[in-house]
Amino acid sequence: MAMRIEATMRALADPTRLRIMRLLGTMELAVGELAQVLGQSQPRVSQHVAKLCDSGLAERRREGSWVFLRMGTGAQPGGGRAGPVGDAIARLLAIAEQEDADFHRQCEDDRRRLAAIRAARVESAEVYFAAHAEEWDELRQLHSPDRLVEQRLADAMEGRPLGRLLDIGTGTGRMAELFAPQADHIVALDKSLEMLRIARAKLQHLPAHGVELVQGDFADLPFAAHAFDTVLLHQVLHFAQDPAAALAEAARVTRPGGRIAIVDFAAHEFEELRARHEHARLGFTDASLAALLEDAGYDPAPPTALEGAELVVKIWTGTRRPLPESRDERDQVKKEASR
């Protein structure tokens, strides 16, 4: 423990690293963005980042050619946990800013430059949406209004705490934004770096510790088994060439007793969605979706349908079955699955 504390104290023994920690308490930032805020070269900032990461106070995460930095969740060399230490340091820096006028002025300047970065993110997102607005509007006209879908989904998710929620294929981050107030923590995952950039702009007003953005594929989720209480796939499954594999991965990361919610189209015949919007599946029947959920290890519940449009949106939910507790039970489950 003494060695970990010593490394932590050494990592903080620099005014630039104190400023970085104060900024990371606000939001996740790319190393290049940190360099912009701090007014220092990227190689120099990278050296400071390395010291913070080595001590466990910060964590790196790569998205394509960009490296993002966030407050450390506690992973330490040797497997220790430094979460409480990180929380204490965050409180100490907040107090230091109140007591040290020079530190306060420097942090204020940093926050002003950070606000400019946030504004640039929003502007970039608006440009992207403007370029794609017409094709998305065409698709929206075919199905129920987004707000109605969101309300029905929120109704379907009521009754139990969301806990740790995984939003697979987060896209613009709308679902993460919608459920952030009810969840303990949200991981918003998307394969597209472009969409993660959009989501980051949309979610940057939320507390940095409450939402995590991760690049990844729904067919190979980068998470440990049973890591989430709730898994959500909102208008995502129709992109899967192999929906069974995608749901098997979702089930792997869902804890026993946890829930899954799938929002997607009922089976339809709009072939143009394959060519214009890259849909691999033209919706799902209730029977096929229930079978997929059961095979993945969920107990499906009756679906909810939003009728009244050319494309019918449906909400399918399920509860992750308890894991077999003995070898005999596991063998029985395998035998039943093979029938």
TORKOL-4160 file (C-alpha; in steps of 0.2 Angstrom, whole numbers, padded with zeros to 4 digits, m for minus):
339
<pt num="1" X="0000" Y="0000" Z="0000"/>
<pt num="2" X="0014" Y="0012" Z="0004"/>
<pt num="3" X="0022" Y="0010" Z="m0013"/>
<pt num="4" X="0005" Y="0014" Z="m0021"/>
<pt num="5" X="0003" Y="0030" Z="m0011"/>
<pt num="6" X="0020" Y="0035" Z="m0014"/>
<pt num="7" X="0018" Y="0033" Z="m0033"/>
<pt num="8" X="0001" Y="0043" Z="m0031"/>
<pt num="9" X="0010" Y="0057" Z="m0022"/>
<pt num="10" X="0024" Y="0058" Z="m0034"/>
<pt num="11" X="0012" Y="0058" Z="m0049"/>
<pt num="12" X="0003" Y="0074" Z="m0041"/>
<pt num="13" X="0020" Y="0083" Z="m0037"/>
<pt num="14" X="0018" Y="0094" Z="m0053"/>
<pt num="15" X="0006" Y="0109" Z="m0056"/>
<pt num="16" X="0002" Y="0103" Z="m0074"/>
<pt num="17" X="m0003" Y="0086" Z="m0068"/>
<pt num="18" X="m0014" Y="0094" Z="m0054"/>
<pt num="19" X="m0023" Y="0104" Z="m0068"/>
<pt num="20" X="m0025" Y="0088" Z="m0078"/>
<pt num="21" X="m0033" Y="0080" Z="m0064"/>
<pt num="22" X="m0045" Y="0094" Z="m0061"/>
<pt num="23" X="m0050" Y="0094" Z="m0079"/>
<pt num="24" X="m0053" Y="0075" Z="m0080"/>
<pt num="25" X="m0065" Y="0077" Z="m0065"/>
<pt num="26" X="m0076" Y="0087" Z="m0078"/>
<pt num="27" X="m0075" Y="0076" Z="m0093"/>
<pt num="28" X="m0066" Y="0063" Z="m0103"/>
<pt num="29" X="m0053" Y="0072" Z="m0115"/>
<pt num="30" X="m0041" Y="0067" Z="m0129"/>
<pt num="31" X="m0023" Y="0070" Z="m0126"/>
<pt num="32" X="m0023" Y="0082" Z="m0140"/>
<pt num="33" X="m0037" Y="0092" Z="m0132"/>
<pt num="34" X="m0028" Y="0092" Z="m0115"/>
<pt num="35" X="m0013" Y="0099" Z="m0124"/>
<pt num="36" X="m0024" Y="0113" Z="m0132"/>
<pt num="37" X="m0031" Y="0117" Z="m0115"/>
<pt num="38" X="m0015" Y="0117" Z="m0106"/>
<pt num="39" X="m0006" Y="0127" Z="m0120"/>
<pt num="40" X="0008" Y="0114" Z="m0120"/>
<pt num="41" X="0015" Y="0102" Z="m0133"/>
<pt num="42" X="0007" Y="0085" Z="m0135"/>
<pt num="43" X="0023" Y="0075" Z="m0132"/>
<pt num="44" X="0025" Y="0085" Z="m0115"/>
<pt num="45" X="0007" Y="0082" Z="m0110"/>
<pt num="46" X="0009" Y="0064" Z="m0115"/>
<pt num="47" X="0023" Y="0062" Z="m0102"/>
<pt num="48" X="0012" Y="0069" Z="m0089"/>
<pt num="49" X="m0002" Y="0058" Z="m0094"/>
<pt num="50" X="0010" Y="0043" Z="m0093"/>
<pt num="51" X="0014" Y="0047" Z="m0075"/>
<pt num="52" X="m0004" Y="0049" Z="m0070"/>
<pt num="53" X="m0009" Y="0032" Z="m0079"/>
<pt num="54" X="0006" Y="0023" Z="m0071"/>
<pt num="55" X="0000" Y="0028" Z="m0053"/>
<pt num="56" X="m0018" Y="0023" Z="m0057"/>
<pt num="57" X="m0025" Y="0041" Z="m0056"/>
<pt num="58" X="m0030" Y="0041" Z="m0074"/>
<pt num="59" X="m0034" Y="0029" Z="m0088"/>
<pt num="60" X="m0030" Y="0029" Z="m0107"/>
<pt num="61" X="m0043" Y="0023" Z="m0120"/>
<pt num="62" X="m0039" Y="0022" Z="m0138"/>
<pt num="63" X="m0052" Y="0026" Z="m0152"/>
<pt num="64" X="m0043" Y="0024" Z="m0169"/>
<pt num="65" X="m0029" Y="0036" Z="m0169"/>
<pt num="66" X="m0035" Y="0046" Z="m0154"/>
<pt num="67" X="m0031" Y="0042" Z="m0136"/>
<pt num="68" X="m0044" Y="0048" Z="m0123"/>
<pt num="69" X="m0040" Y="0050" Z="m0105"/>
<pt num="70" X="m0052" Y="0048" Z="m0090"/>
<pt num="71" X="m0051" Y="0048" Z="m0071"/>
<pt num="72" X="m0044" Y="0031" Z="m0066"/>
<pt num="73" X="m0057" Y="0018" Z="m0060"/>
<pt num="74" X="m0044" Y="0012" Z="m0048"/>
<pt num="75" X="m0034" Y="m0001" Z="m0057"/>
<pt num="76" X="m0016" Y="m0001" Z="m0050"/>
<pt num="77" X="m0001" Y="m0011" Z="m0054"/>
<pt num="78" X="m0002" Y="m0027" Z="m0044"/>
<pt num="79" X="m0021" Y="m0027" Z="m0044"/>
<pt num="80" X="m0025" Y="m0014" Z="m0031"/>
<pt num="81" X="m0039" Y="m0002" Z="m0031"/>
<pt num="82" X="m0037" Y="0017" Z="m0029"/>
<pt num="83" X="m0055" Y="0023" Z="m0031"/>
<pt num="84" X="m0056" Y="0030" Z="m0014"/>
<pt num="85" X="m0039" Y="0038" Z="m0016"/>
<pt num="86" X="m0045" Y="0046" Z="m0032"/>
<pt num="87" X="m0061" Y="0052" Z="m0024"/>
<pt num="88" X="m0051" Y="0060" Z="m0010"/>
<pt num="89" X="m0039" Y="0069" Z="m0022"/>
<pt num="90" X="m0053" Y="0076" Z="m0032"/>
<pt num="91" X="m0060" Y="0083" Z="m0016"/>
<pt num="92" X="m0043" Y="0090" Z="m0011"/>
<pt num="93" X="m0041" Y="0099" Z="m0027"/>
<pt num="94" X="m0058" Y="0107" Z="m0026"/>
<pt num="95" X="m0053" Y="0113" Z="m0008"/>
<pt num="96" X="m0036" Y="0119" Z="m0015"/>
<pt num="97" X="m0045" Y="0129" Z="m0028"/>
<pt num="98" X="m0055" Y="0138" Z="m0015"/>
<pt num="99" X="m0040" Y="0142" Z="m0004"/>
<pt num="100" X="m0026" Y="0145" Z="m0018"/>
<pt num="101" X="m0030" Y="0160" Z="m0028"/>
<pt num="102" X="m0017" Y="0157" Z="m0041"/>
<pt num="103" X="m0023" Y="0139" Z="m0043"/>
<pt num="104" X="m0041" Y="0145" Z="m0045"/>
<pt num="105" X="m0036" Y="0157" Z="m0059"/>
<pt num="106" X="m0027" Y="0144" Z="m0068"/>
<pt num="107" X="m0041" Y="0132" Z="m0067"/>
<pt num="108" X="m0053" Y="0145" Z="m0072"/>
<pt num="109" X="m0043" Y="0148" Z="m0088"/>
<pt num="110" X="m0042" Y="0130" Z="m0091"/>
<pt num="111" X="m0061" Y="0128" Z="m0090"/>
<pt num="112" X="m0064" Y="0143" Z="m0102"/>
<pt num="113" X="m0053" Y="0134" Z="m0115"/>
<pt num="114" X="m0062" Y="0118" Z="m0111"/>
<pt num="115" X="m0078" Y="0127" Z="m0115"/>
<pt num="116" X="m0071" Y="0131" Z="m0132"/>
<pt num="117" X="m0067" Y="0113" Z="m0135"/>
<pt num="118" X="m0085" Y="0108" Z="m0130"/>
<pt num="119" X="m0092" Y="0121" Z="m0142"/>
<pt num="120" X="m0082" Y="0114" Z="m0156"/>
<pt num="121" X="m0088" Y="0097" Z="m0153"/>
<pt num="122" X="m0106" Y="0102" Z="m0154"/>
<pt num="123" X="m0103" Y="0112" Z="m0170"/>
<pt num="124" X="m0094" Y="0097" Z="m0178"/>
<pt num="125" X="m0109" Y="0086" Z="m0173"/>
<pt num="126" X="m0121" Y="0099" Z="m0180"/>
<pt num="127" X="m0112" Y="0099" Z="m0197"/>
<pt num="128" X="m0113" Y="0080" Z="m0197"/>
<pt num="129" X="m0131" Y="0079" Z="m0194"/>
<pt num="130" X="m0135" Y="0093" Z="m0207"/>
<pt num="131" X="m0126" Y="0082" Z="m0220"/>
<pt num="132" X="m0136" Y="0067" Z="m0216"/>
<pt num="133" X="m0153" Y="0075" Z="m0210"/>
<pt num="134" X="m0162" Y="0071" Z="m0226"/>
<pt num="135" X="m0159" Y="0052" Z="m0227"/>
<pt num="136" X="m0163" Y="0050" Z="m0208"/>
<pt num="137" X="m0179" Y="0061" Z="m0210"/>
<pt num="138" X="m0185" Y="0049" Z="m0224"/>
<pt num="139" X="m0183" Y="0034" Z="m0212"/>
<pt num="140" X="m0191" Y="0042" Z="m0198"/>
<pt num="141" X="m0207" Y="0046" Z="m0208"/>
<pt num="142" X="m0209" Y="0027" Z="m0210"/>
<pt num="143" X="m0211" Y="0023" Z="m0191"/>
<pt num="144" X="m0218" Y="0029" Z="m0175"/>
<pt num="145" X="m0211" Y="0046" Z="m0168"/>
<pt num="146" X="m0195" Y="0045" Z="m0158"/>
<pt num="147" X="m0203" Y="0052" Z="m0143"/>
<pt num="148" X="m0217" Y="0039" Z="m0142"/>
<pt num="149" X="m0204" Y="0025" Z="m0144"/>
<pt num="150" X="m0193" Y="0032" Z="m0130"/>
<pt num="151" X="m0208" Y="0034" Z="m0119"/>
<pt num="152" X="m0214" Y="0016" Z="m0122"/>
<pt num="153" X="m0196" Y="0010" Z="m0119"/>
<pt num="154" X="m0195" Y="0019" Z="m0103"/>
<pt num="155" X="m0211" Y="0011" Z="m0098"/>
<pt num="156" X="m0204" Y="m0006" Z="m0102"/>
<pt num="157" X="m0189" Y="m0003" Z="m0092"/>
<pt num="158" X="m0198" Y="0003" Z="m0076"/>
<pt num="159" X="m0200" Y="m0008" Z="m0061"/>
<pt num="160" X="m0182" Y="m0013" Z="m0057"/>
<pt num="161" X="m0166" Y="m0002" Z="m0055"/>
<pt num="162" X="m0156" Y="m0001" Z="m0071"/>
<pt num="163" X="m0139" Y="m0002" Z="m0062"/>
<pt num="164" X="m0125" Y="m0003" Z="m0074"/>
<pt num="165" X="m0132" Y="m0001" Z="m0091"/>
<pt num="166" X="m0123" Y="m0006" Z="m0108"/>
<pt num="167" X="m0130" Y="0004" Z="m0123"/>
<pt num="168" X="m0125" Y="m0007" Z="m0138"/>
<pt num="169" X="m0124" Y="0004" Z="m0154"/>
<pt num="170" X="m0126" Y="0020" Z="m0145"/>
<pt num="171" X="m0126" Y="0030" Z="m0161"/>
<pt num="172" X="m0129" Y="0048" Z="m0156"/>
<pt num="173" X="m0130" Y="0044" Z="m0137"/>
<pt num="174" X="m0148" Y="0047" Z="m0136"/>
<pt num="175" X="m0152" Y="0032" Z="m0126"/>
<pt num="176" X="m0138" Y="0035" Z="m0114"/>
<pt num="177" X="m0144" Y="0052" Z="m0111"/>
<pt num="178" X="m0162" Y="0046" Z="m0109"/>
<pt num="179" X="m0158" Y="0033" Z="m0095"/>
<pt num="180" X="m0143" Y="0042" Z="m0087"/>
<pt num="181" X="m0153" Y="0049" Z="m0072"/>
<pt num="182" X="m0160" Y="0031" Z="m0068"/>
<pt num="183" X="m0144" Y="0021" Z="m0070"/>
<pt num="184" X="m0129" Y="0019" Z="m0058"/>
<pt num="185" X="m0117" Y="0020" Z="m0073"/>
<pt num="186" X="m0119" Y="0019" Z="m0092"/>
<pt num="187" X="m0107" Y="0012" Z="m0105"/>
<pt num="188" X="m0111" Y="0018" Z="m0122"/>
<pt num="189" X="m0103" Y="0007" Z="m0135"/>
<pt num="190" X="m0102" Y="0010" Z="m0154"/>
<pt num="191" X="m0091" Y="0003" Z="m0168"/>
<pt num="192" X="m0091" Y="0019" Z="m0177"/>
<pt num="193" X="m0078" Y="0032" Z="m0172"/>
<pt num="194" X="m0089" Y="0045" Z="m0180"/>
<pt num="195" X="m0104" Y="0041" Z="m0170"/>
<pt num="196" X="m0094" Y="0041" Z="m0154"/>
<pt num="197" X="m0088" Y="0058" Z="m0158"/>
<pt num="198" X="m0106" Y="0063" Z="m0160"/>
<pt num="199" X="m0111" Y="0055" Z="m0144"/>
<pt num="200" X="m0097" Y="0063" Z="m0135"/>
<pt num="201" X="m0104" Y="0080" Z="m0140"/>
<pt num="202" X="m0121" Y="0075" Z="m0135"/>
<pt num="203" X="m0117" Y="0068" Z="m0118"/>
<pt num="204" X="m0103" Y="0080" Z="m0112"/>
<pt num="205" X="m0116" Y="0089" Z="m0100"/>
<pt num="206" X="m0117" Y="0073" Z="m0090"/>
<pt num="207" X="m0106" Y="0069" Z="m0075"/>
<pt num="208" X="m0089" Y="0062" Z="m0081"/>
<pt num="209" X="m0090" Y="0047" Z="m0069"/>
<pt num="210" X="m0108" Y="0042" Z="m0074"/>
<pt num="211" X="m0105" Y="0039" Z="m0093"/>
<pt num="212" X="m0091" Y="0030" Z="m0102"/>
<pt num="213" X="m0090" Y="0029" Z="m0121"/>
<pt num="214" X="m0081" Y="0014" Z="m0128"/>
<pt num="215" X="m0077" Y="0008" Z="m0146"/>
<pt num="216" X="m0082" Y="m0010" Z="m0149"/>
<pt num="217" X="m0092" Y="m0022" Z="m0160"/>
<pt num="218" X="m0108" Y="m0030" Z="m0153"/>
<pt num="219" X="m0101" Y="m0047" Z="m0160"/>
<pt num="220" X="m0086" Y="m0046" Z="m0148"/>
<pt num="221" X="m0090" Y="m0035" Z="m0133"/>
<pt num="222" X="m0074" Y="m0029" Z="m0124"/>
<pt num="223" X="m0081" Y="m0033" Z="m0107"/>
<pt num="224" X="m0080" Y="m0046" Z="m0093"/>
<pt num="225" X="m0094" Y="m0059" Z="m0091"/>
<pt num="226" X="m0109" Y="m0053" Z="m0080"/>
<pt num="227" X="m0103" Y="m0035" Z="m0080"/>
<pt num="228" X="m0120" Y="m0026" Z="m0083"/>
<pt num="229" X="m0137" Y="m0026" Z="m0075"/>
<pt num="230" X="m0146" Y="m0020" Z="m0090"/>
<pt num="231" X="m0142" Y="m0021" Z="m0109"/>
<pt num="232" X="m0150" Y="m0011" Z="m0122"/>
<pt num="233" X="m0150" Y="m0013" Z="m0141"/>
<pt num="234" X="m0160" Y="0002" Z="m0149"/>
<pt num="235" X="m0162" Y="0000" Z="m0168"/>
<pt num="236" X="m0146" Y="m0010" Z="m0169"/>
<pt num="237" X="m0150" Y="m0028" Z="m0171"/>
<pt num="238" X="m0156" Y="m0026" Z="m0189"/>
<pt num="239" X="m0138" Y="m0022" Z="m0194"/>
<pt num="240" X="m0132" Y="m0039" Z="m0187"/>
<pt num="241" X="m0127" Y="m0052" Z="m0200"/>
<pt num="242" X="m0129" Y="m0065" Z="m0186"/>
<pt num="243" X="m0141" Y="m0059" Z="m0173"/>
<pt num="244" X="m0139" Y="m0075" Z="m0163"/>
<pt num="245" X="m0121" Y="m0071" Z="m0160"/>
<pt num="246" X="m0124" Y="m0053" Z="m0156"/>
<pt num="247" X="m0137" Y="m0058" Z="m0142"/>
<pt num="248" X="m0125" Y="m0072" Z="m0136"/>
<pt num="249" X="m0112" Y="m0059" Z="m0133"/>
<pt num="250" X="m0126" Y="m0048" Z="m0124"/>
<pt num="251" X="m0131" Y="m0062" Z="m0113"/>
<pt num="252" X="m0112" Y="m0066" Z="m0109"/>
<pt num="253" X="m0110" Y="m0048" Z="m0101"/>
<pt num="254" X="m0128" Y="m0048" Z="m0093"/>
<pt num="255" X="m0128" Y="m0054" Z="m0075"/>
<pt num="256" X="m0140" Y="m0067" Z="m0070"/>
<pt num="257" X="m0157" Y="m0059" Z="m0066"/>
<pt num="258" X="m0152" Y="m0044" Z="m0077"/>
<pt num="259" X="m0162" Y="m0037" Z="m0091"/>
<pt num="260" X="m0161" Y="m0035" Z="m0110"/>
<pt num="261" X="m0172" Y="m0023" Z="m0120"/>
<pt num="262" X="m0172" Y="m0023" Z="m0139"/>
<pt num="263" X="m0180" Y="m0009" Z="m0149"/>
<pt num="264" X="m0181" Y="m0014" Z="m0168"/>
<pt num="265" X="m0193" Y="m0016" Z="m0182"/>
<pt num="266" X="m0206" Y="m0029" Z="m0184"/>
<pt num="267" X="m0204" Y="m0040" Z="m0200"/>
<pt num="268" X="m0207" Y="m0029" Z="m0215"/>
<pt num="269" X="m0203" Y="m0029" Z="m0234"/>
<pt num="270" X="m0195" Y="m0012" Z="m0237"/>
<pt num="271" X="m0180" Y="m0019" Z="m0247"/>
<pt num="272" X="m0173" Y="m0002" Z="m0250"/>
<pt num="273" X="m0167" Y="m0001" Z="m0232"/>
<pt num="274" X="m0154" Y="m0014" Z="m0236"/>
<pt num="275" X="m0146" Y="m0003" Z="m0250"/>
<pt num="276" X="m0149" Y="0014" Z="m0243"/>
<pt num="277" X="m0147" Y="0011" Z="m0224"/>
<pt num="278" X="m0136" Y="m0005" Z="m0224"/>
<pt num="279" X="m0150" Y="m0015" Z="m0215"/>
<pt num="280" X="m0144" Y="m0033" Z="m0214"/>
<pt num="281" X="m0162" Y="m0039" Z="m0208"/>
<pt num="282" X="m0179" Y="m0033" Z="m0213"/>
<pt num="283" X="m0185" Y="m0033" Z="m0195"/>
<pt num="284" X="m0190" Y="m0048" Z="m0184"/>
<pt num="285" X="m0205" Y="m0058" Z="m0180"/>
<pt num="286" X="m0210" Y="m0060" Z="m0162"/>
<pt num="287" X="m0207" Y="m0079" Z="m0163"/>
<pt num="288" X="m0190" Y="m0077" Z="m0171"/>
<pt num="289" X="m0185" Y="m0064" Z="m0158"/>
<pt num="290" X="m0191" Y="m0074" Z="m0143"/>
<pt num="291" X="m0182" Y="m0089" Z="m0150"/>
<pt num="292" X="m0166" Y="m0079" Z="m0151"/>
<pt num="293" X="m0168" Y="m0073" Z="m0133"/>
<pt num="294" X="m0171" Y="m0090" Z="m0126"/>
<pt num="295" X="m0156" Y="m0097" Z="m0135"/>
<pt num="296" X="m0145" Y="m0084" Z="m0129"/>
<pt num="297" X="m0151" Y="m0087" Z="m0111"/>
<pt num="298" X="m0165" Y="m0075" Z="m0108"/>
<pt num="299" X="m0183" Y="m0078" Z="m0103"/>
<pt num="300" X="m0193" Y="m0067" Z="m0115"/>
<pt num="301" X="m0207" Y="m0056" Z="m0110"/>
<pt num="302" X="m0222" Y="m0051" Z="m0121"/>
<pt num="303" X="m0217" Y="m0038" Z="m0133"/>
<pt num="304" X="m0224" Y="m0021" Z="m0135"/>
<pt num="305" X="m0229" Y="m0015" Z="m0152"/>
<pt num="306" X="m0230" Y="0003" Z="m0158"/>
<pt num="307" X="m0243" Y="0002" Z="m0173"/>
<pt num="308" X="m0249" Y="0016" Z="m0184"/>
<pt num="309" X="m0235" Y="0018" Z="m0196"/>
<pt num="310" X="m0228" Y="0009" Z="m0211"/>
<pt num="311" X="m0214" Y="0002" Z="m0201"/>
<pt num="312" X="m0220" Y="m0005" Z="m0185"/>
<pt num="313" X="m0207" Y="m0003" Z="m0170"/>
<pt num="314" X="m0207" Y="m0016" Z="m0157"/>
<pt num="315" X="m0199" Y="m0018" Z="m0140"/>
<pt num="316" X="m0194" Y="m0035" Z="m0134"/>
<pt num="317" X="m0187" Y="m0038" Z="m0117"/>
<pt num="318" X="m0180" Y="m0053" Z="m0107"/>
<pt num="319" X="m0172" Y="m0058" Z="m0091"/>
<pt num="320" X="m0156" Y="m0067" Z="m0090"/>
<pt num="321" X="m0158" Y="m0084" Z="m0083"/>
<pt num="322" X="m0148" Y="m0090" Z="m0068"/>
<pt num="323" X="m0133" Y="m0099" Z="m0072"/>
<pt num="324" X="m0132" Y="m0118" Z="m0068"/>
<pt num="325" X="m0125" Y="m0121" Z="m0051"/>
<pt num="326" X="m0119" Y="m0139" Z="m0054"/>
<pt num="327" X="m0111" Y="m0149" Z="m0068"/>
<pt num="328" X="m0127" Y="m0160" Z="m0069"/>
<pt num="329" X="m0137" Y="m0144" Z="m0072"/>
<pt num="330" X="m0125" Y="m0138" Z="m0085"/>
<pt num="331" X="m0126" Y="m0154" Z="m0094"/>
<pt num="332" X="m0145" Y="m0154" Z="m0093"/>
<pt num="333" X="m0145" Y="m0136" Z="m0100"/>
<pt num="334" X="m0134" Y="m0142" Z="m0115"/>
<pt num="335" X="m0145" Y="m0157" Z="m0118"/>
<pt num="336" X="m0161" Y="m0146" Z="m0119"/>
<pt num="337" X="m0152" Y="m0134" Z="m0130"/>
<pt num="338" X="m0147" Y="m0147" Z="m0142"/>
<pt num="339" X="m0165" Y="m0154" Z="m0145"/>
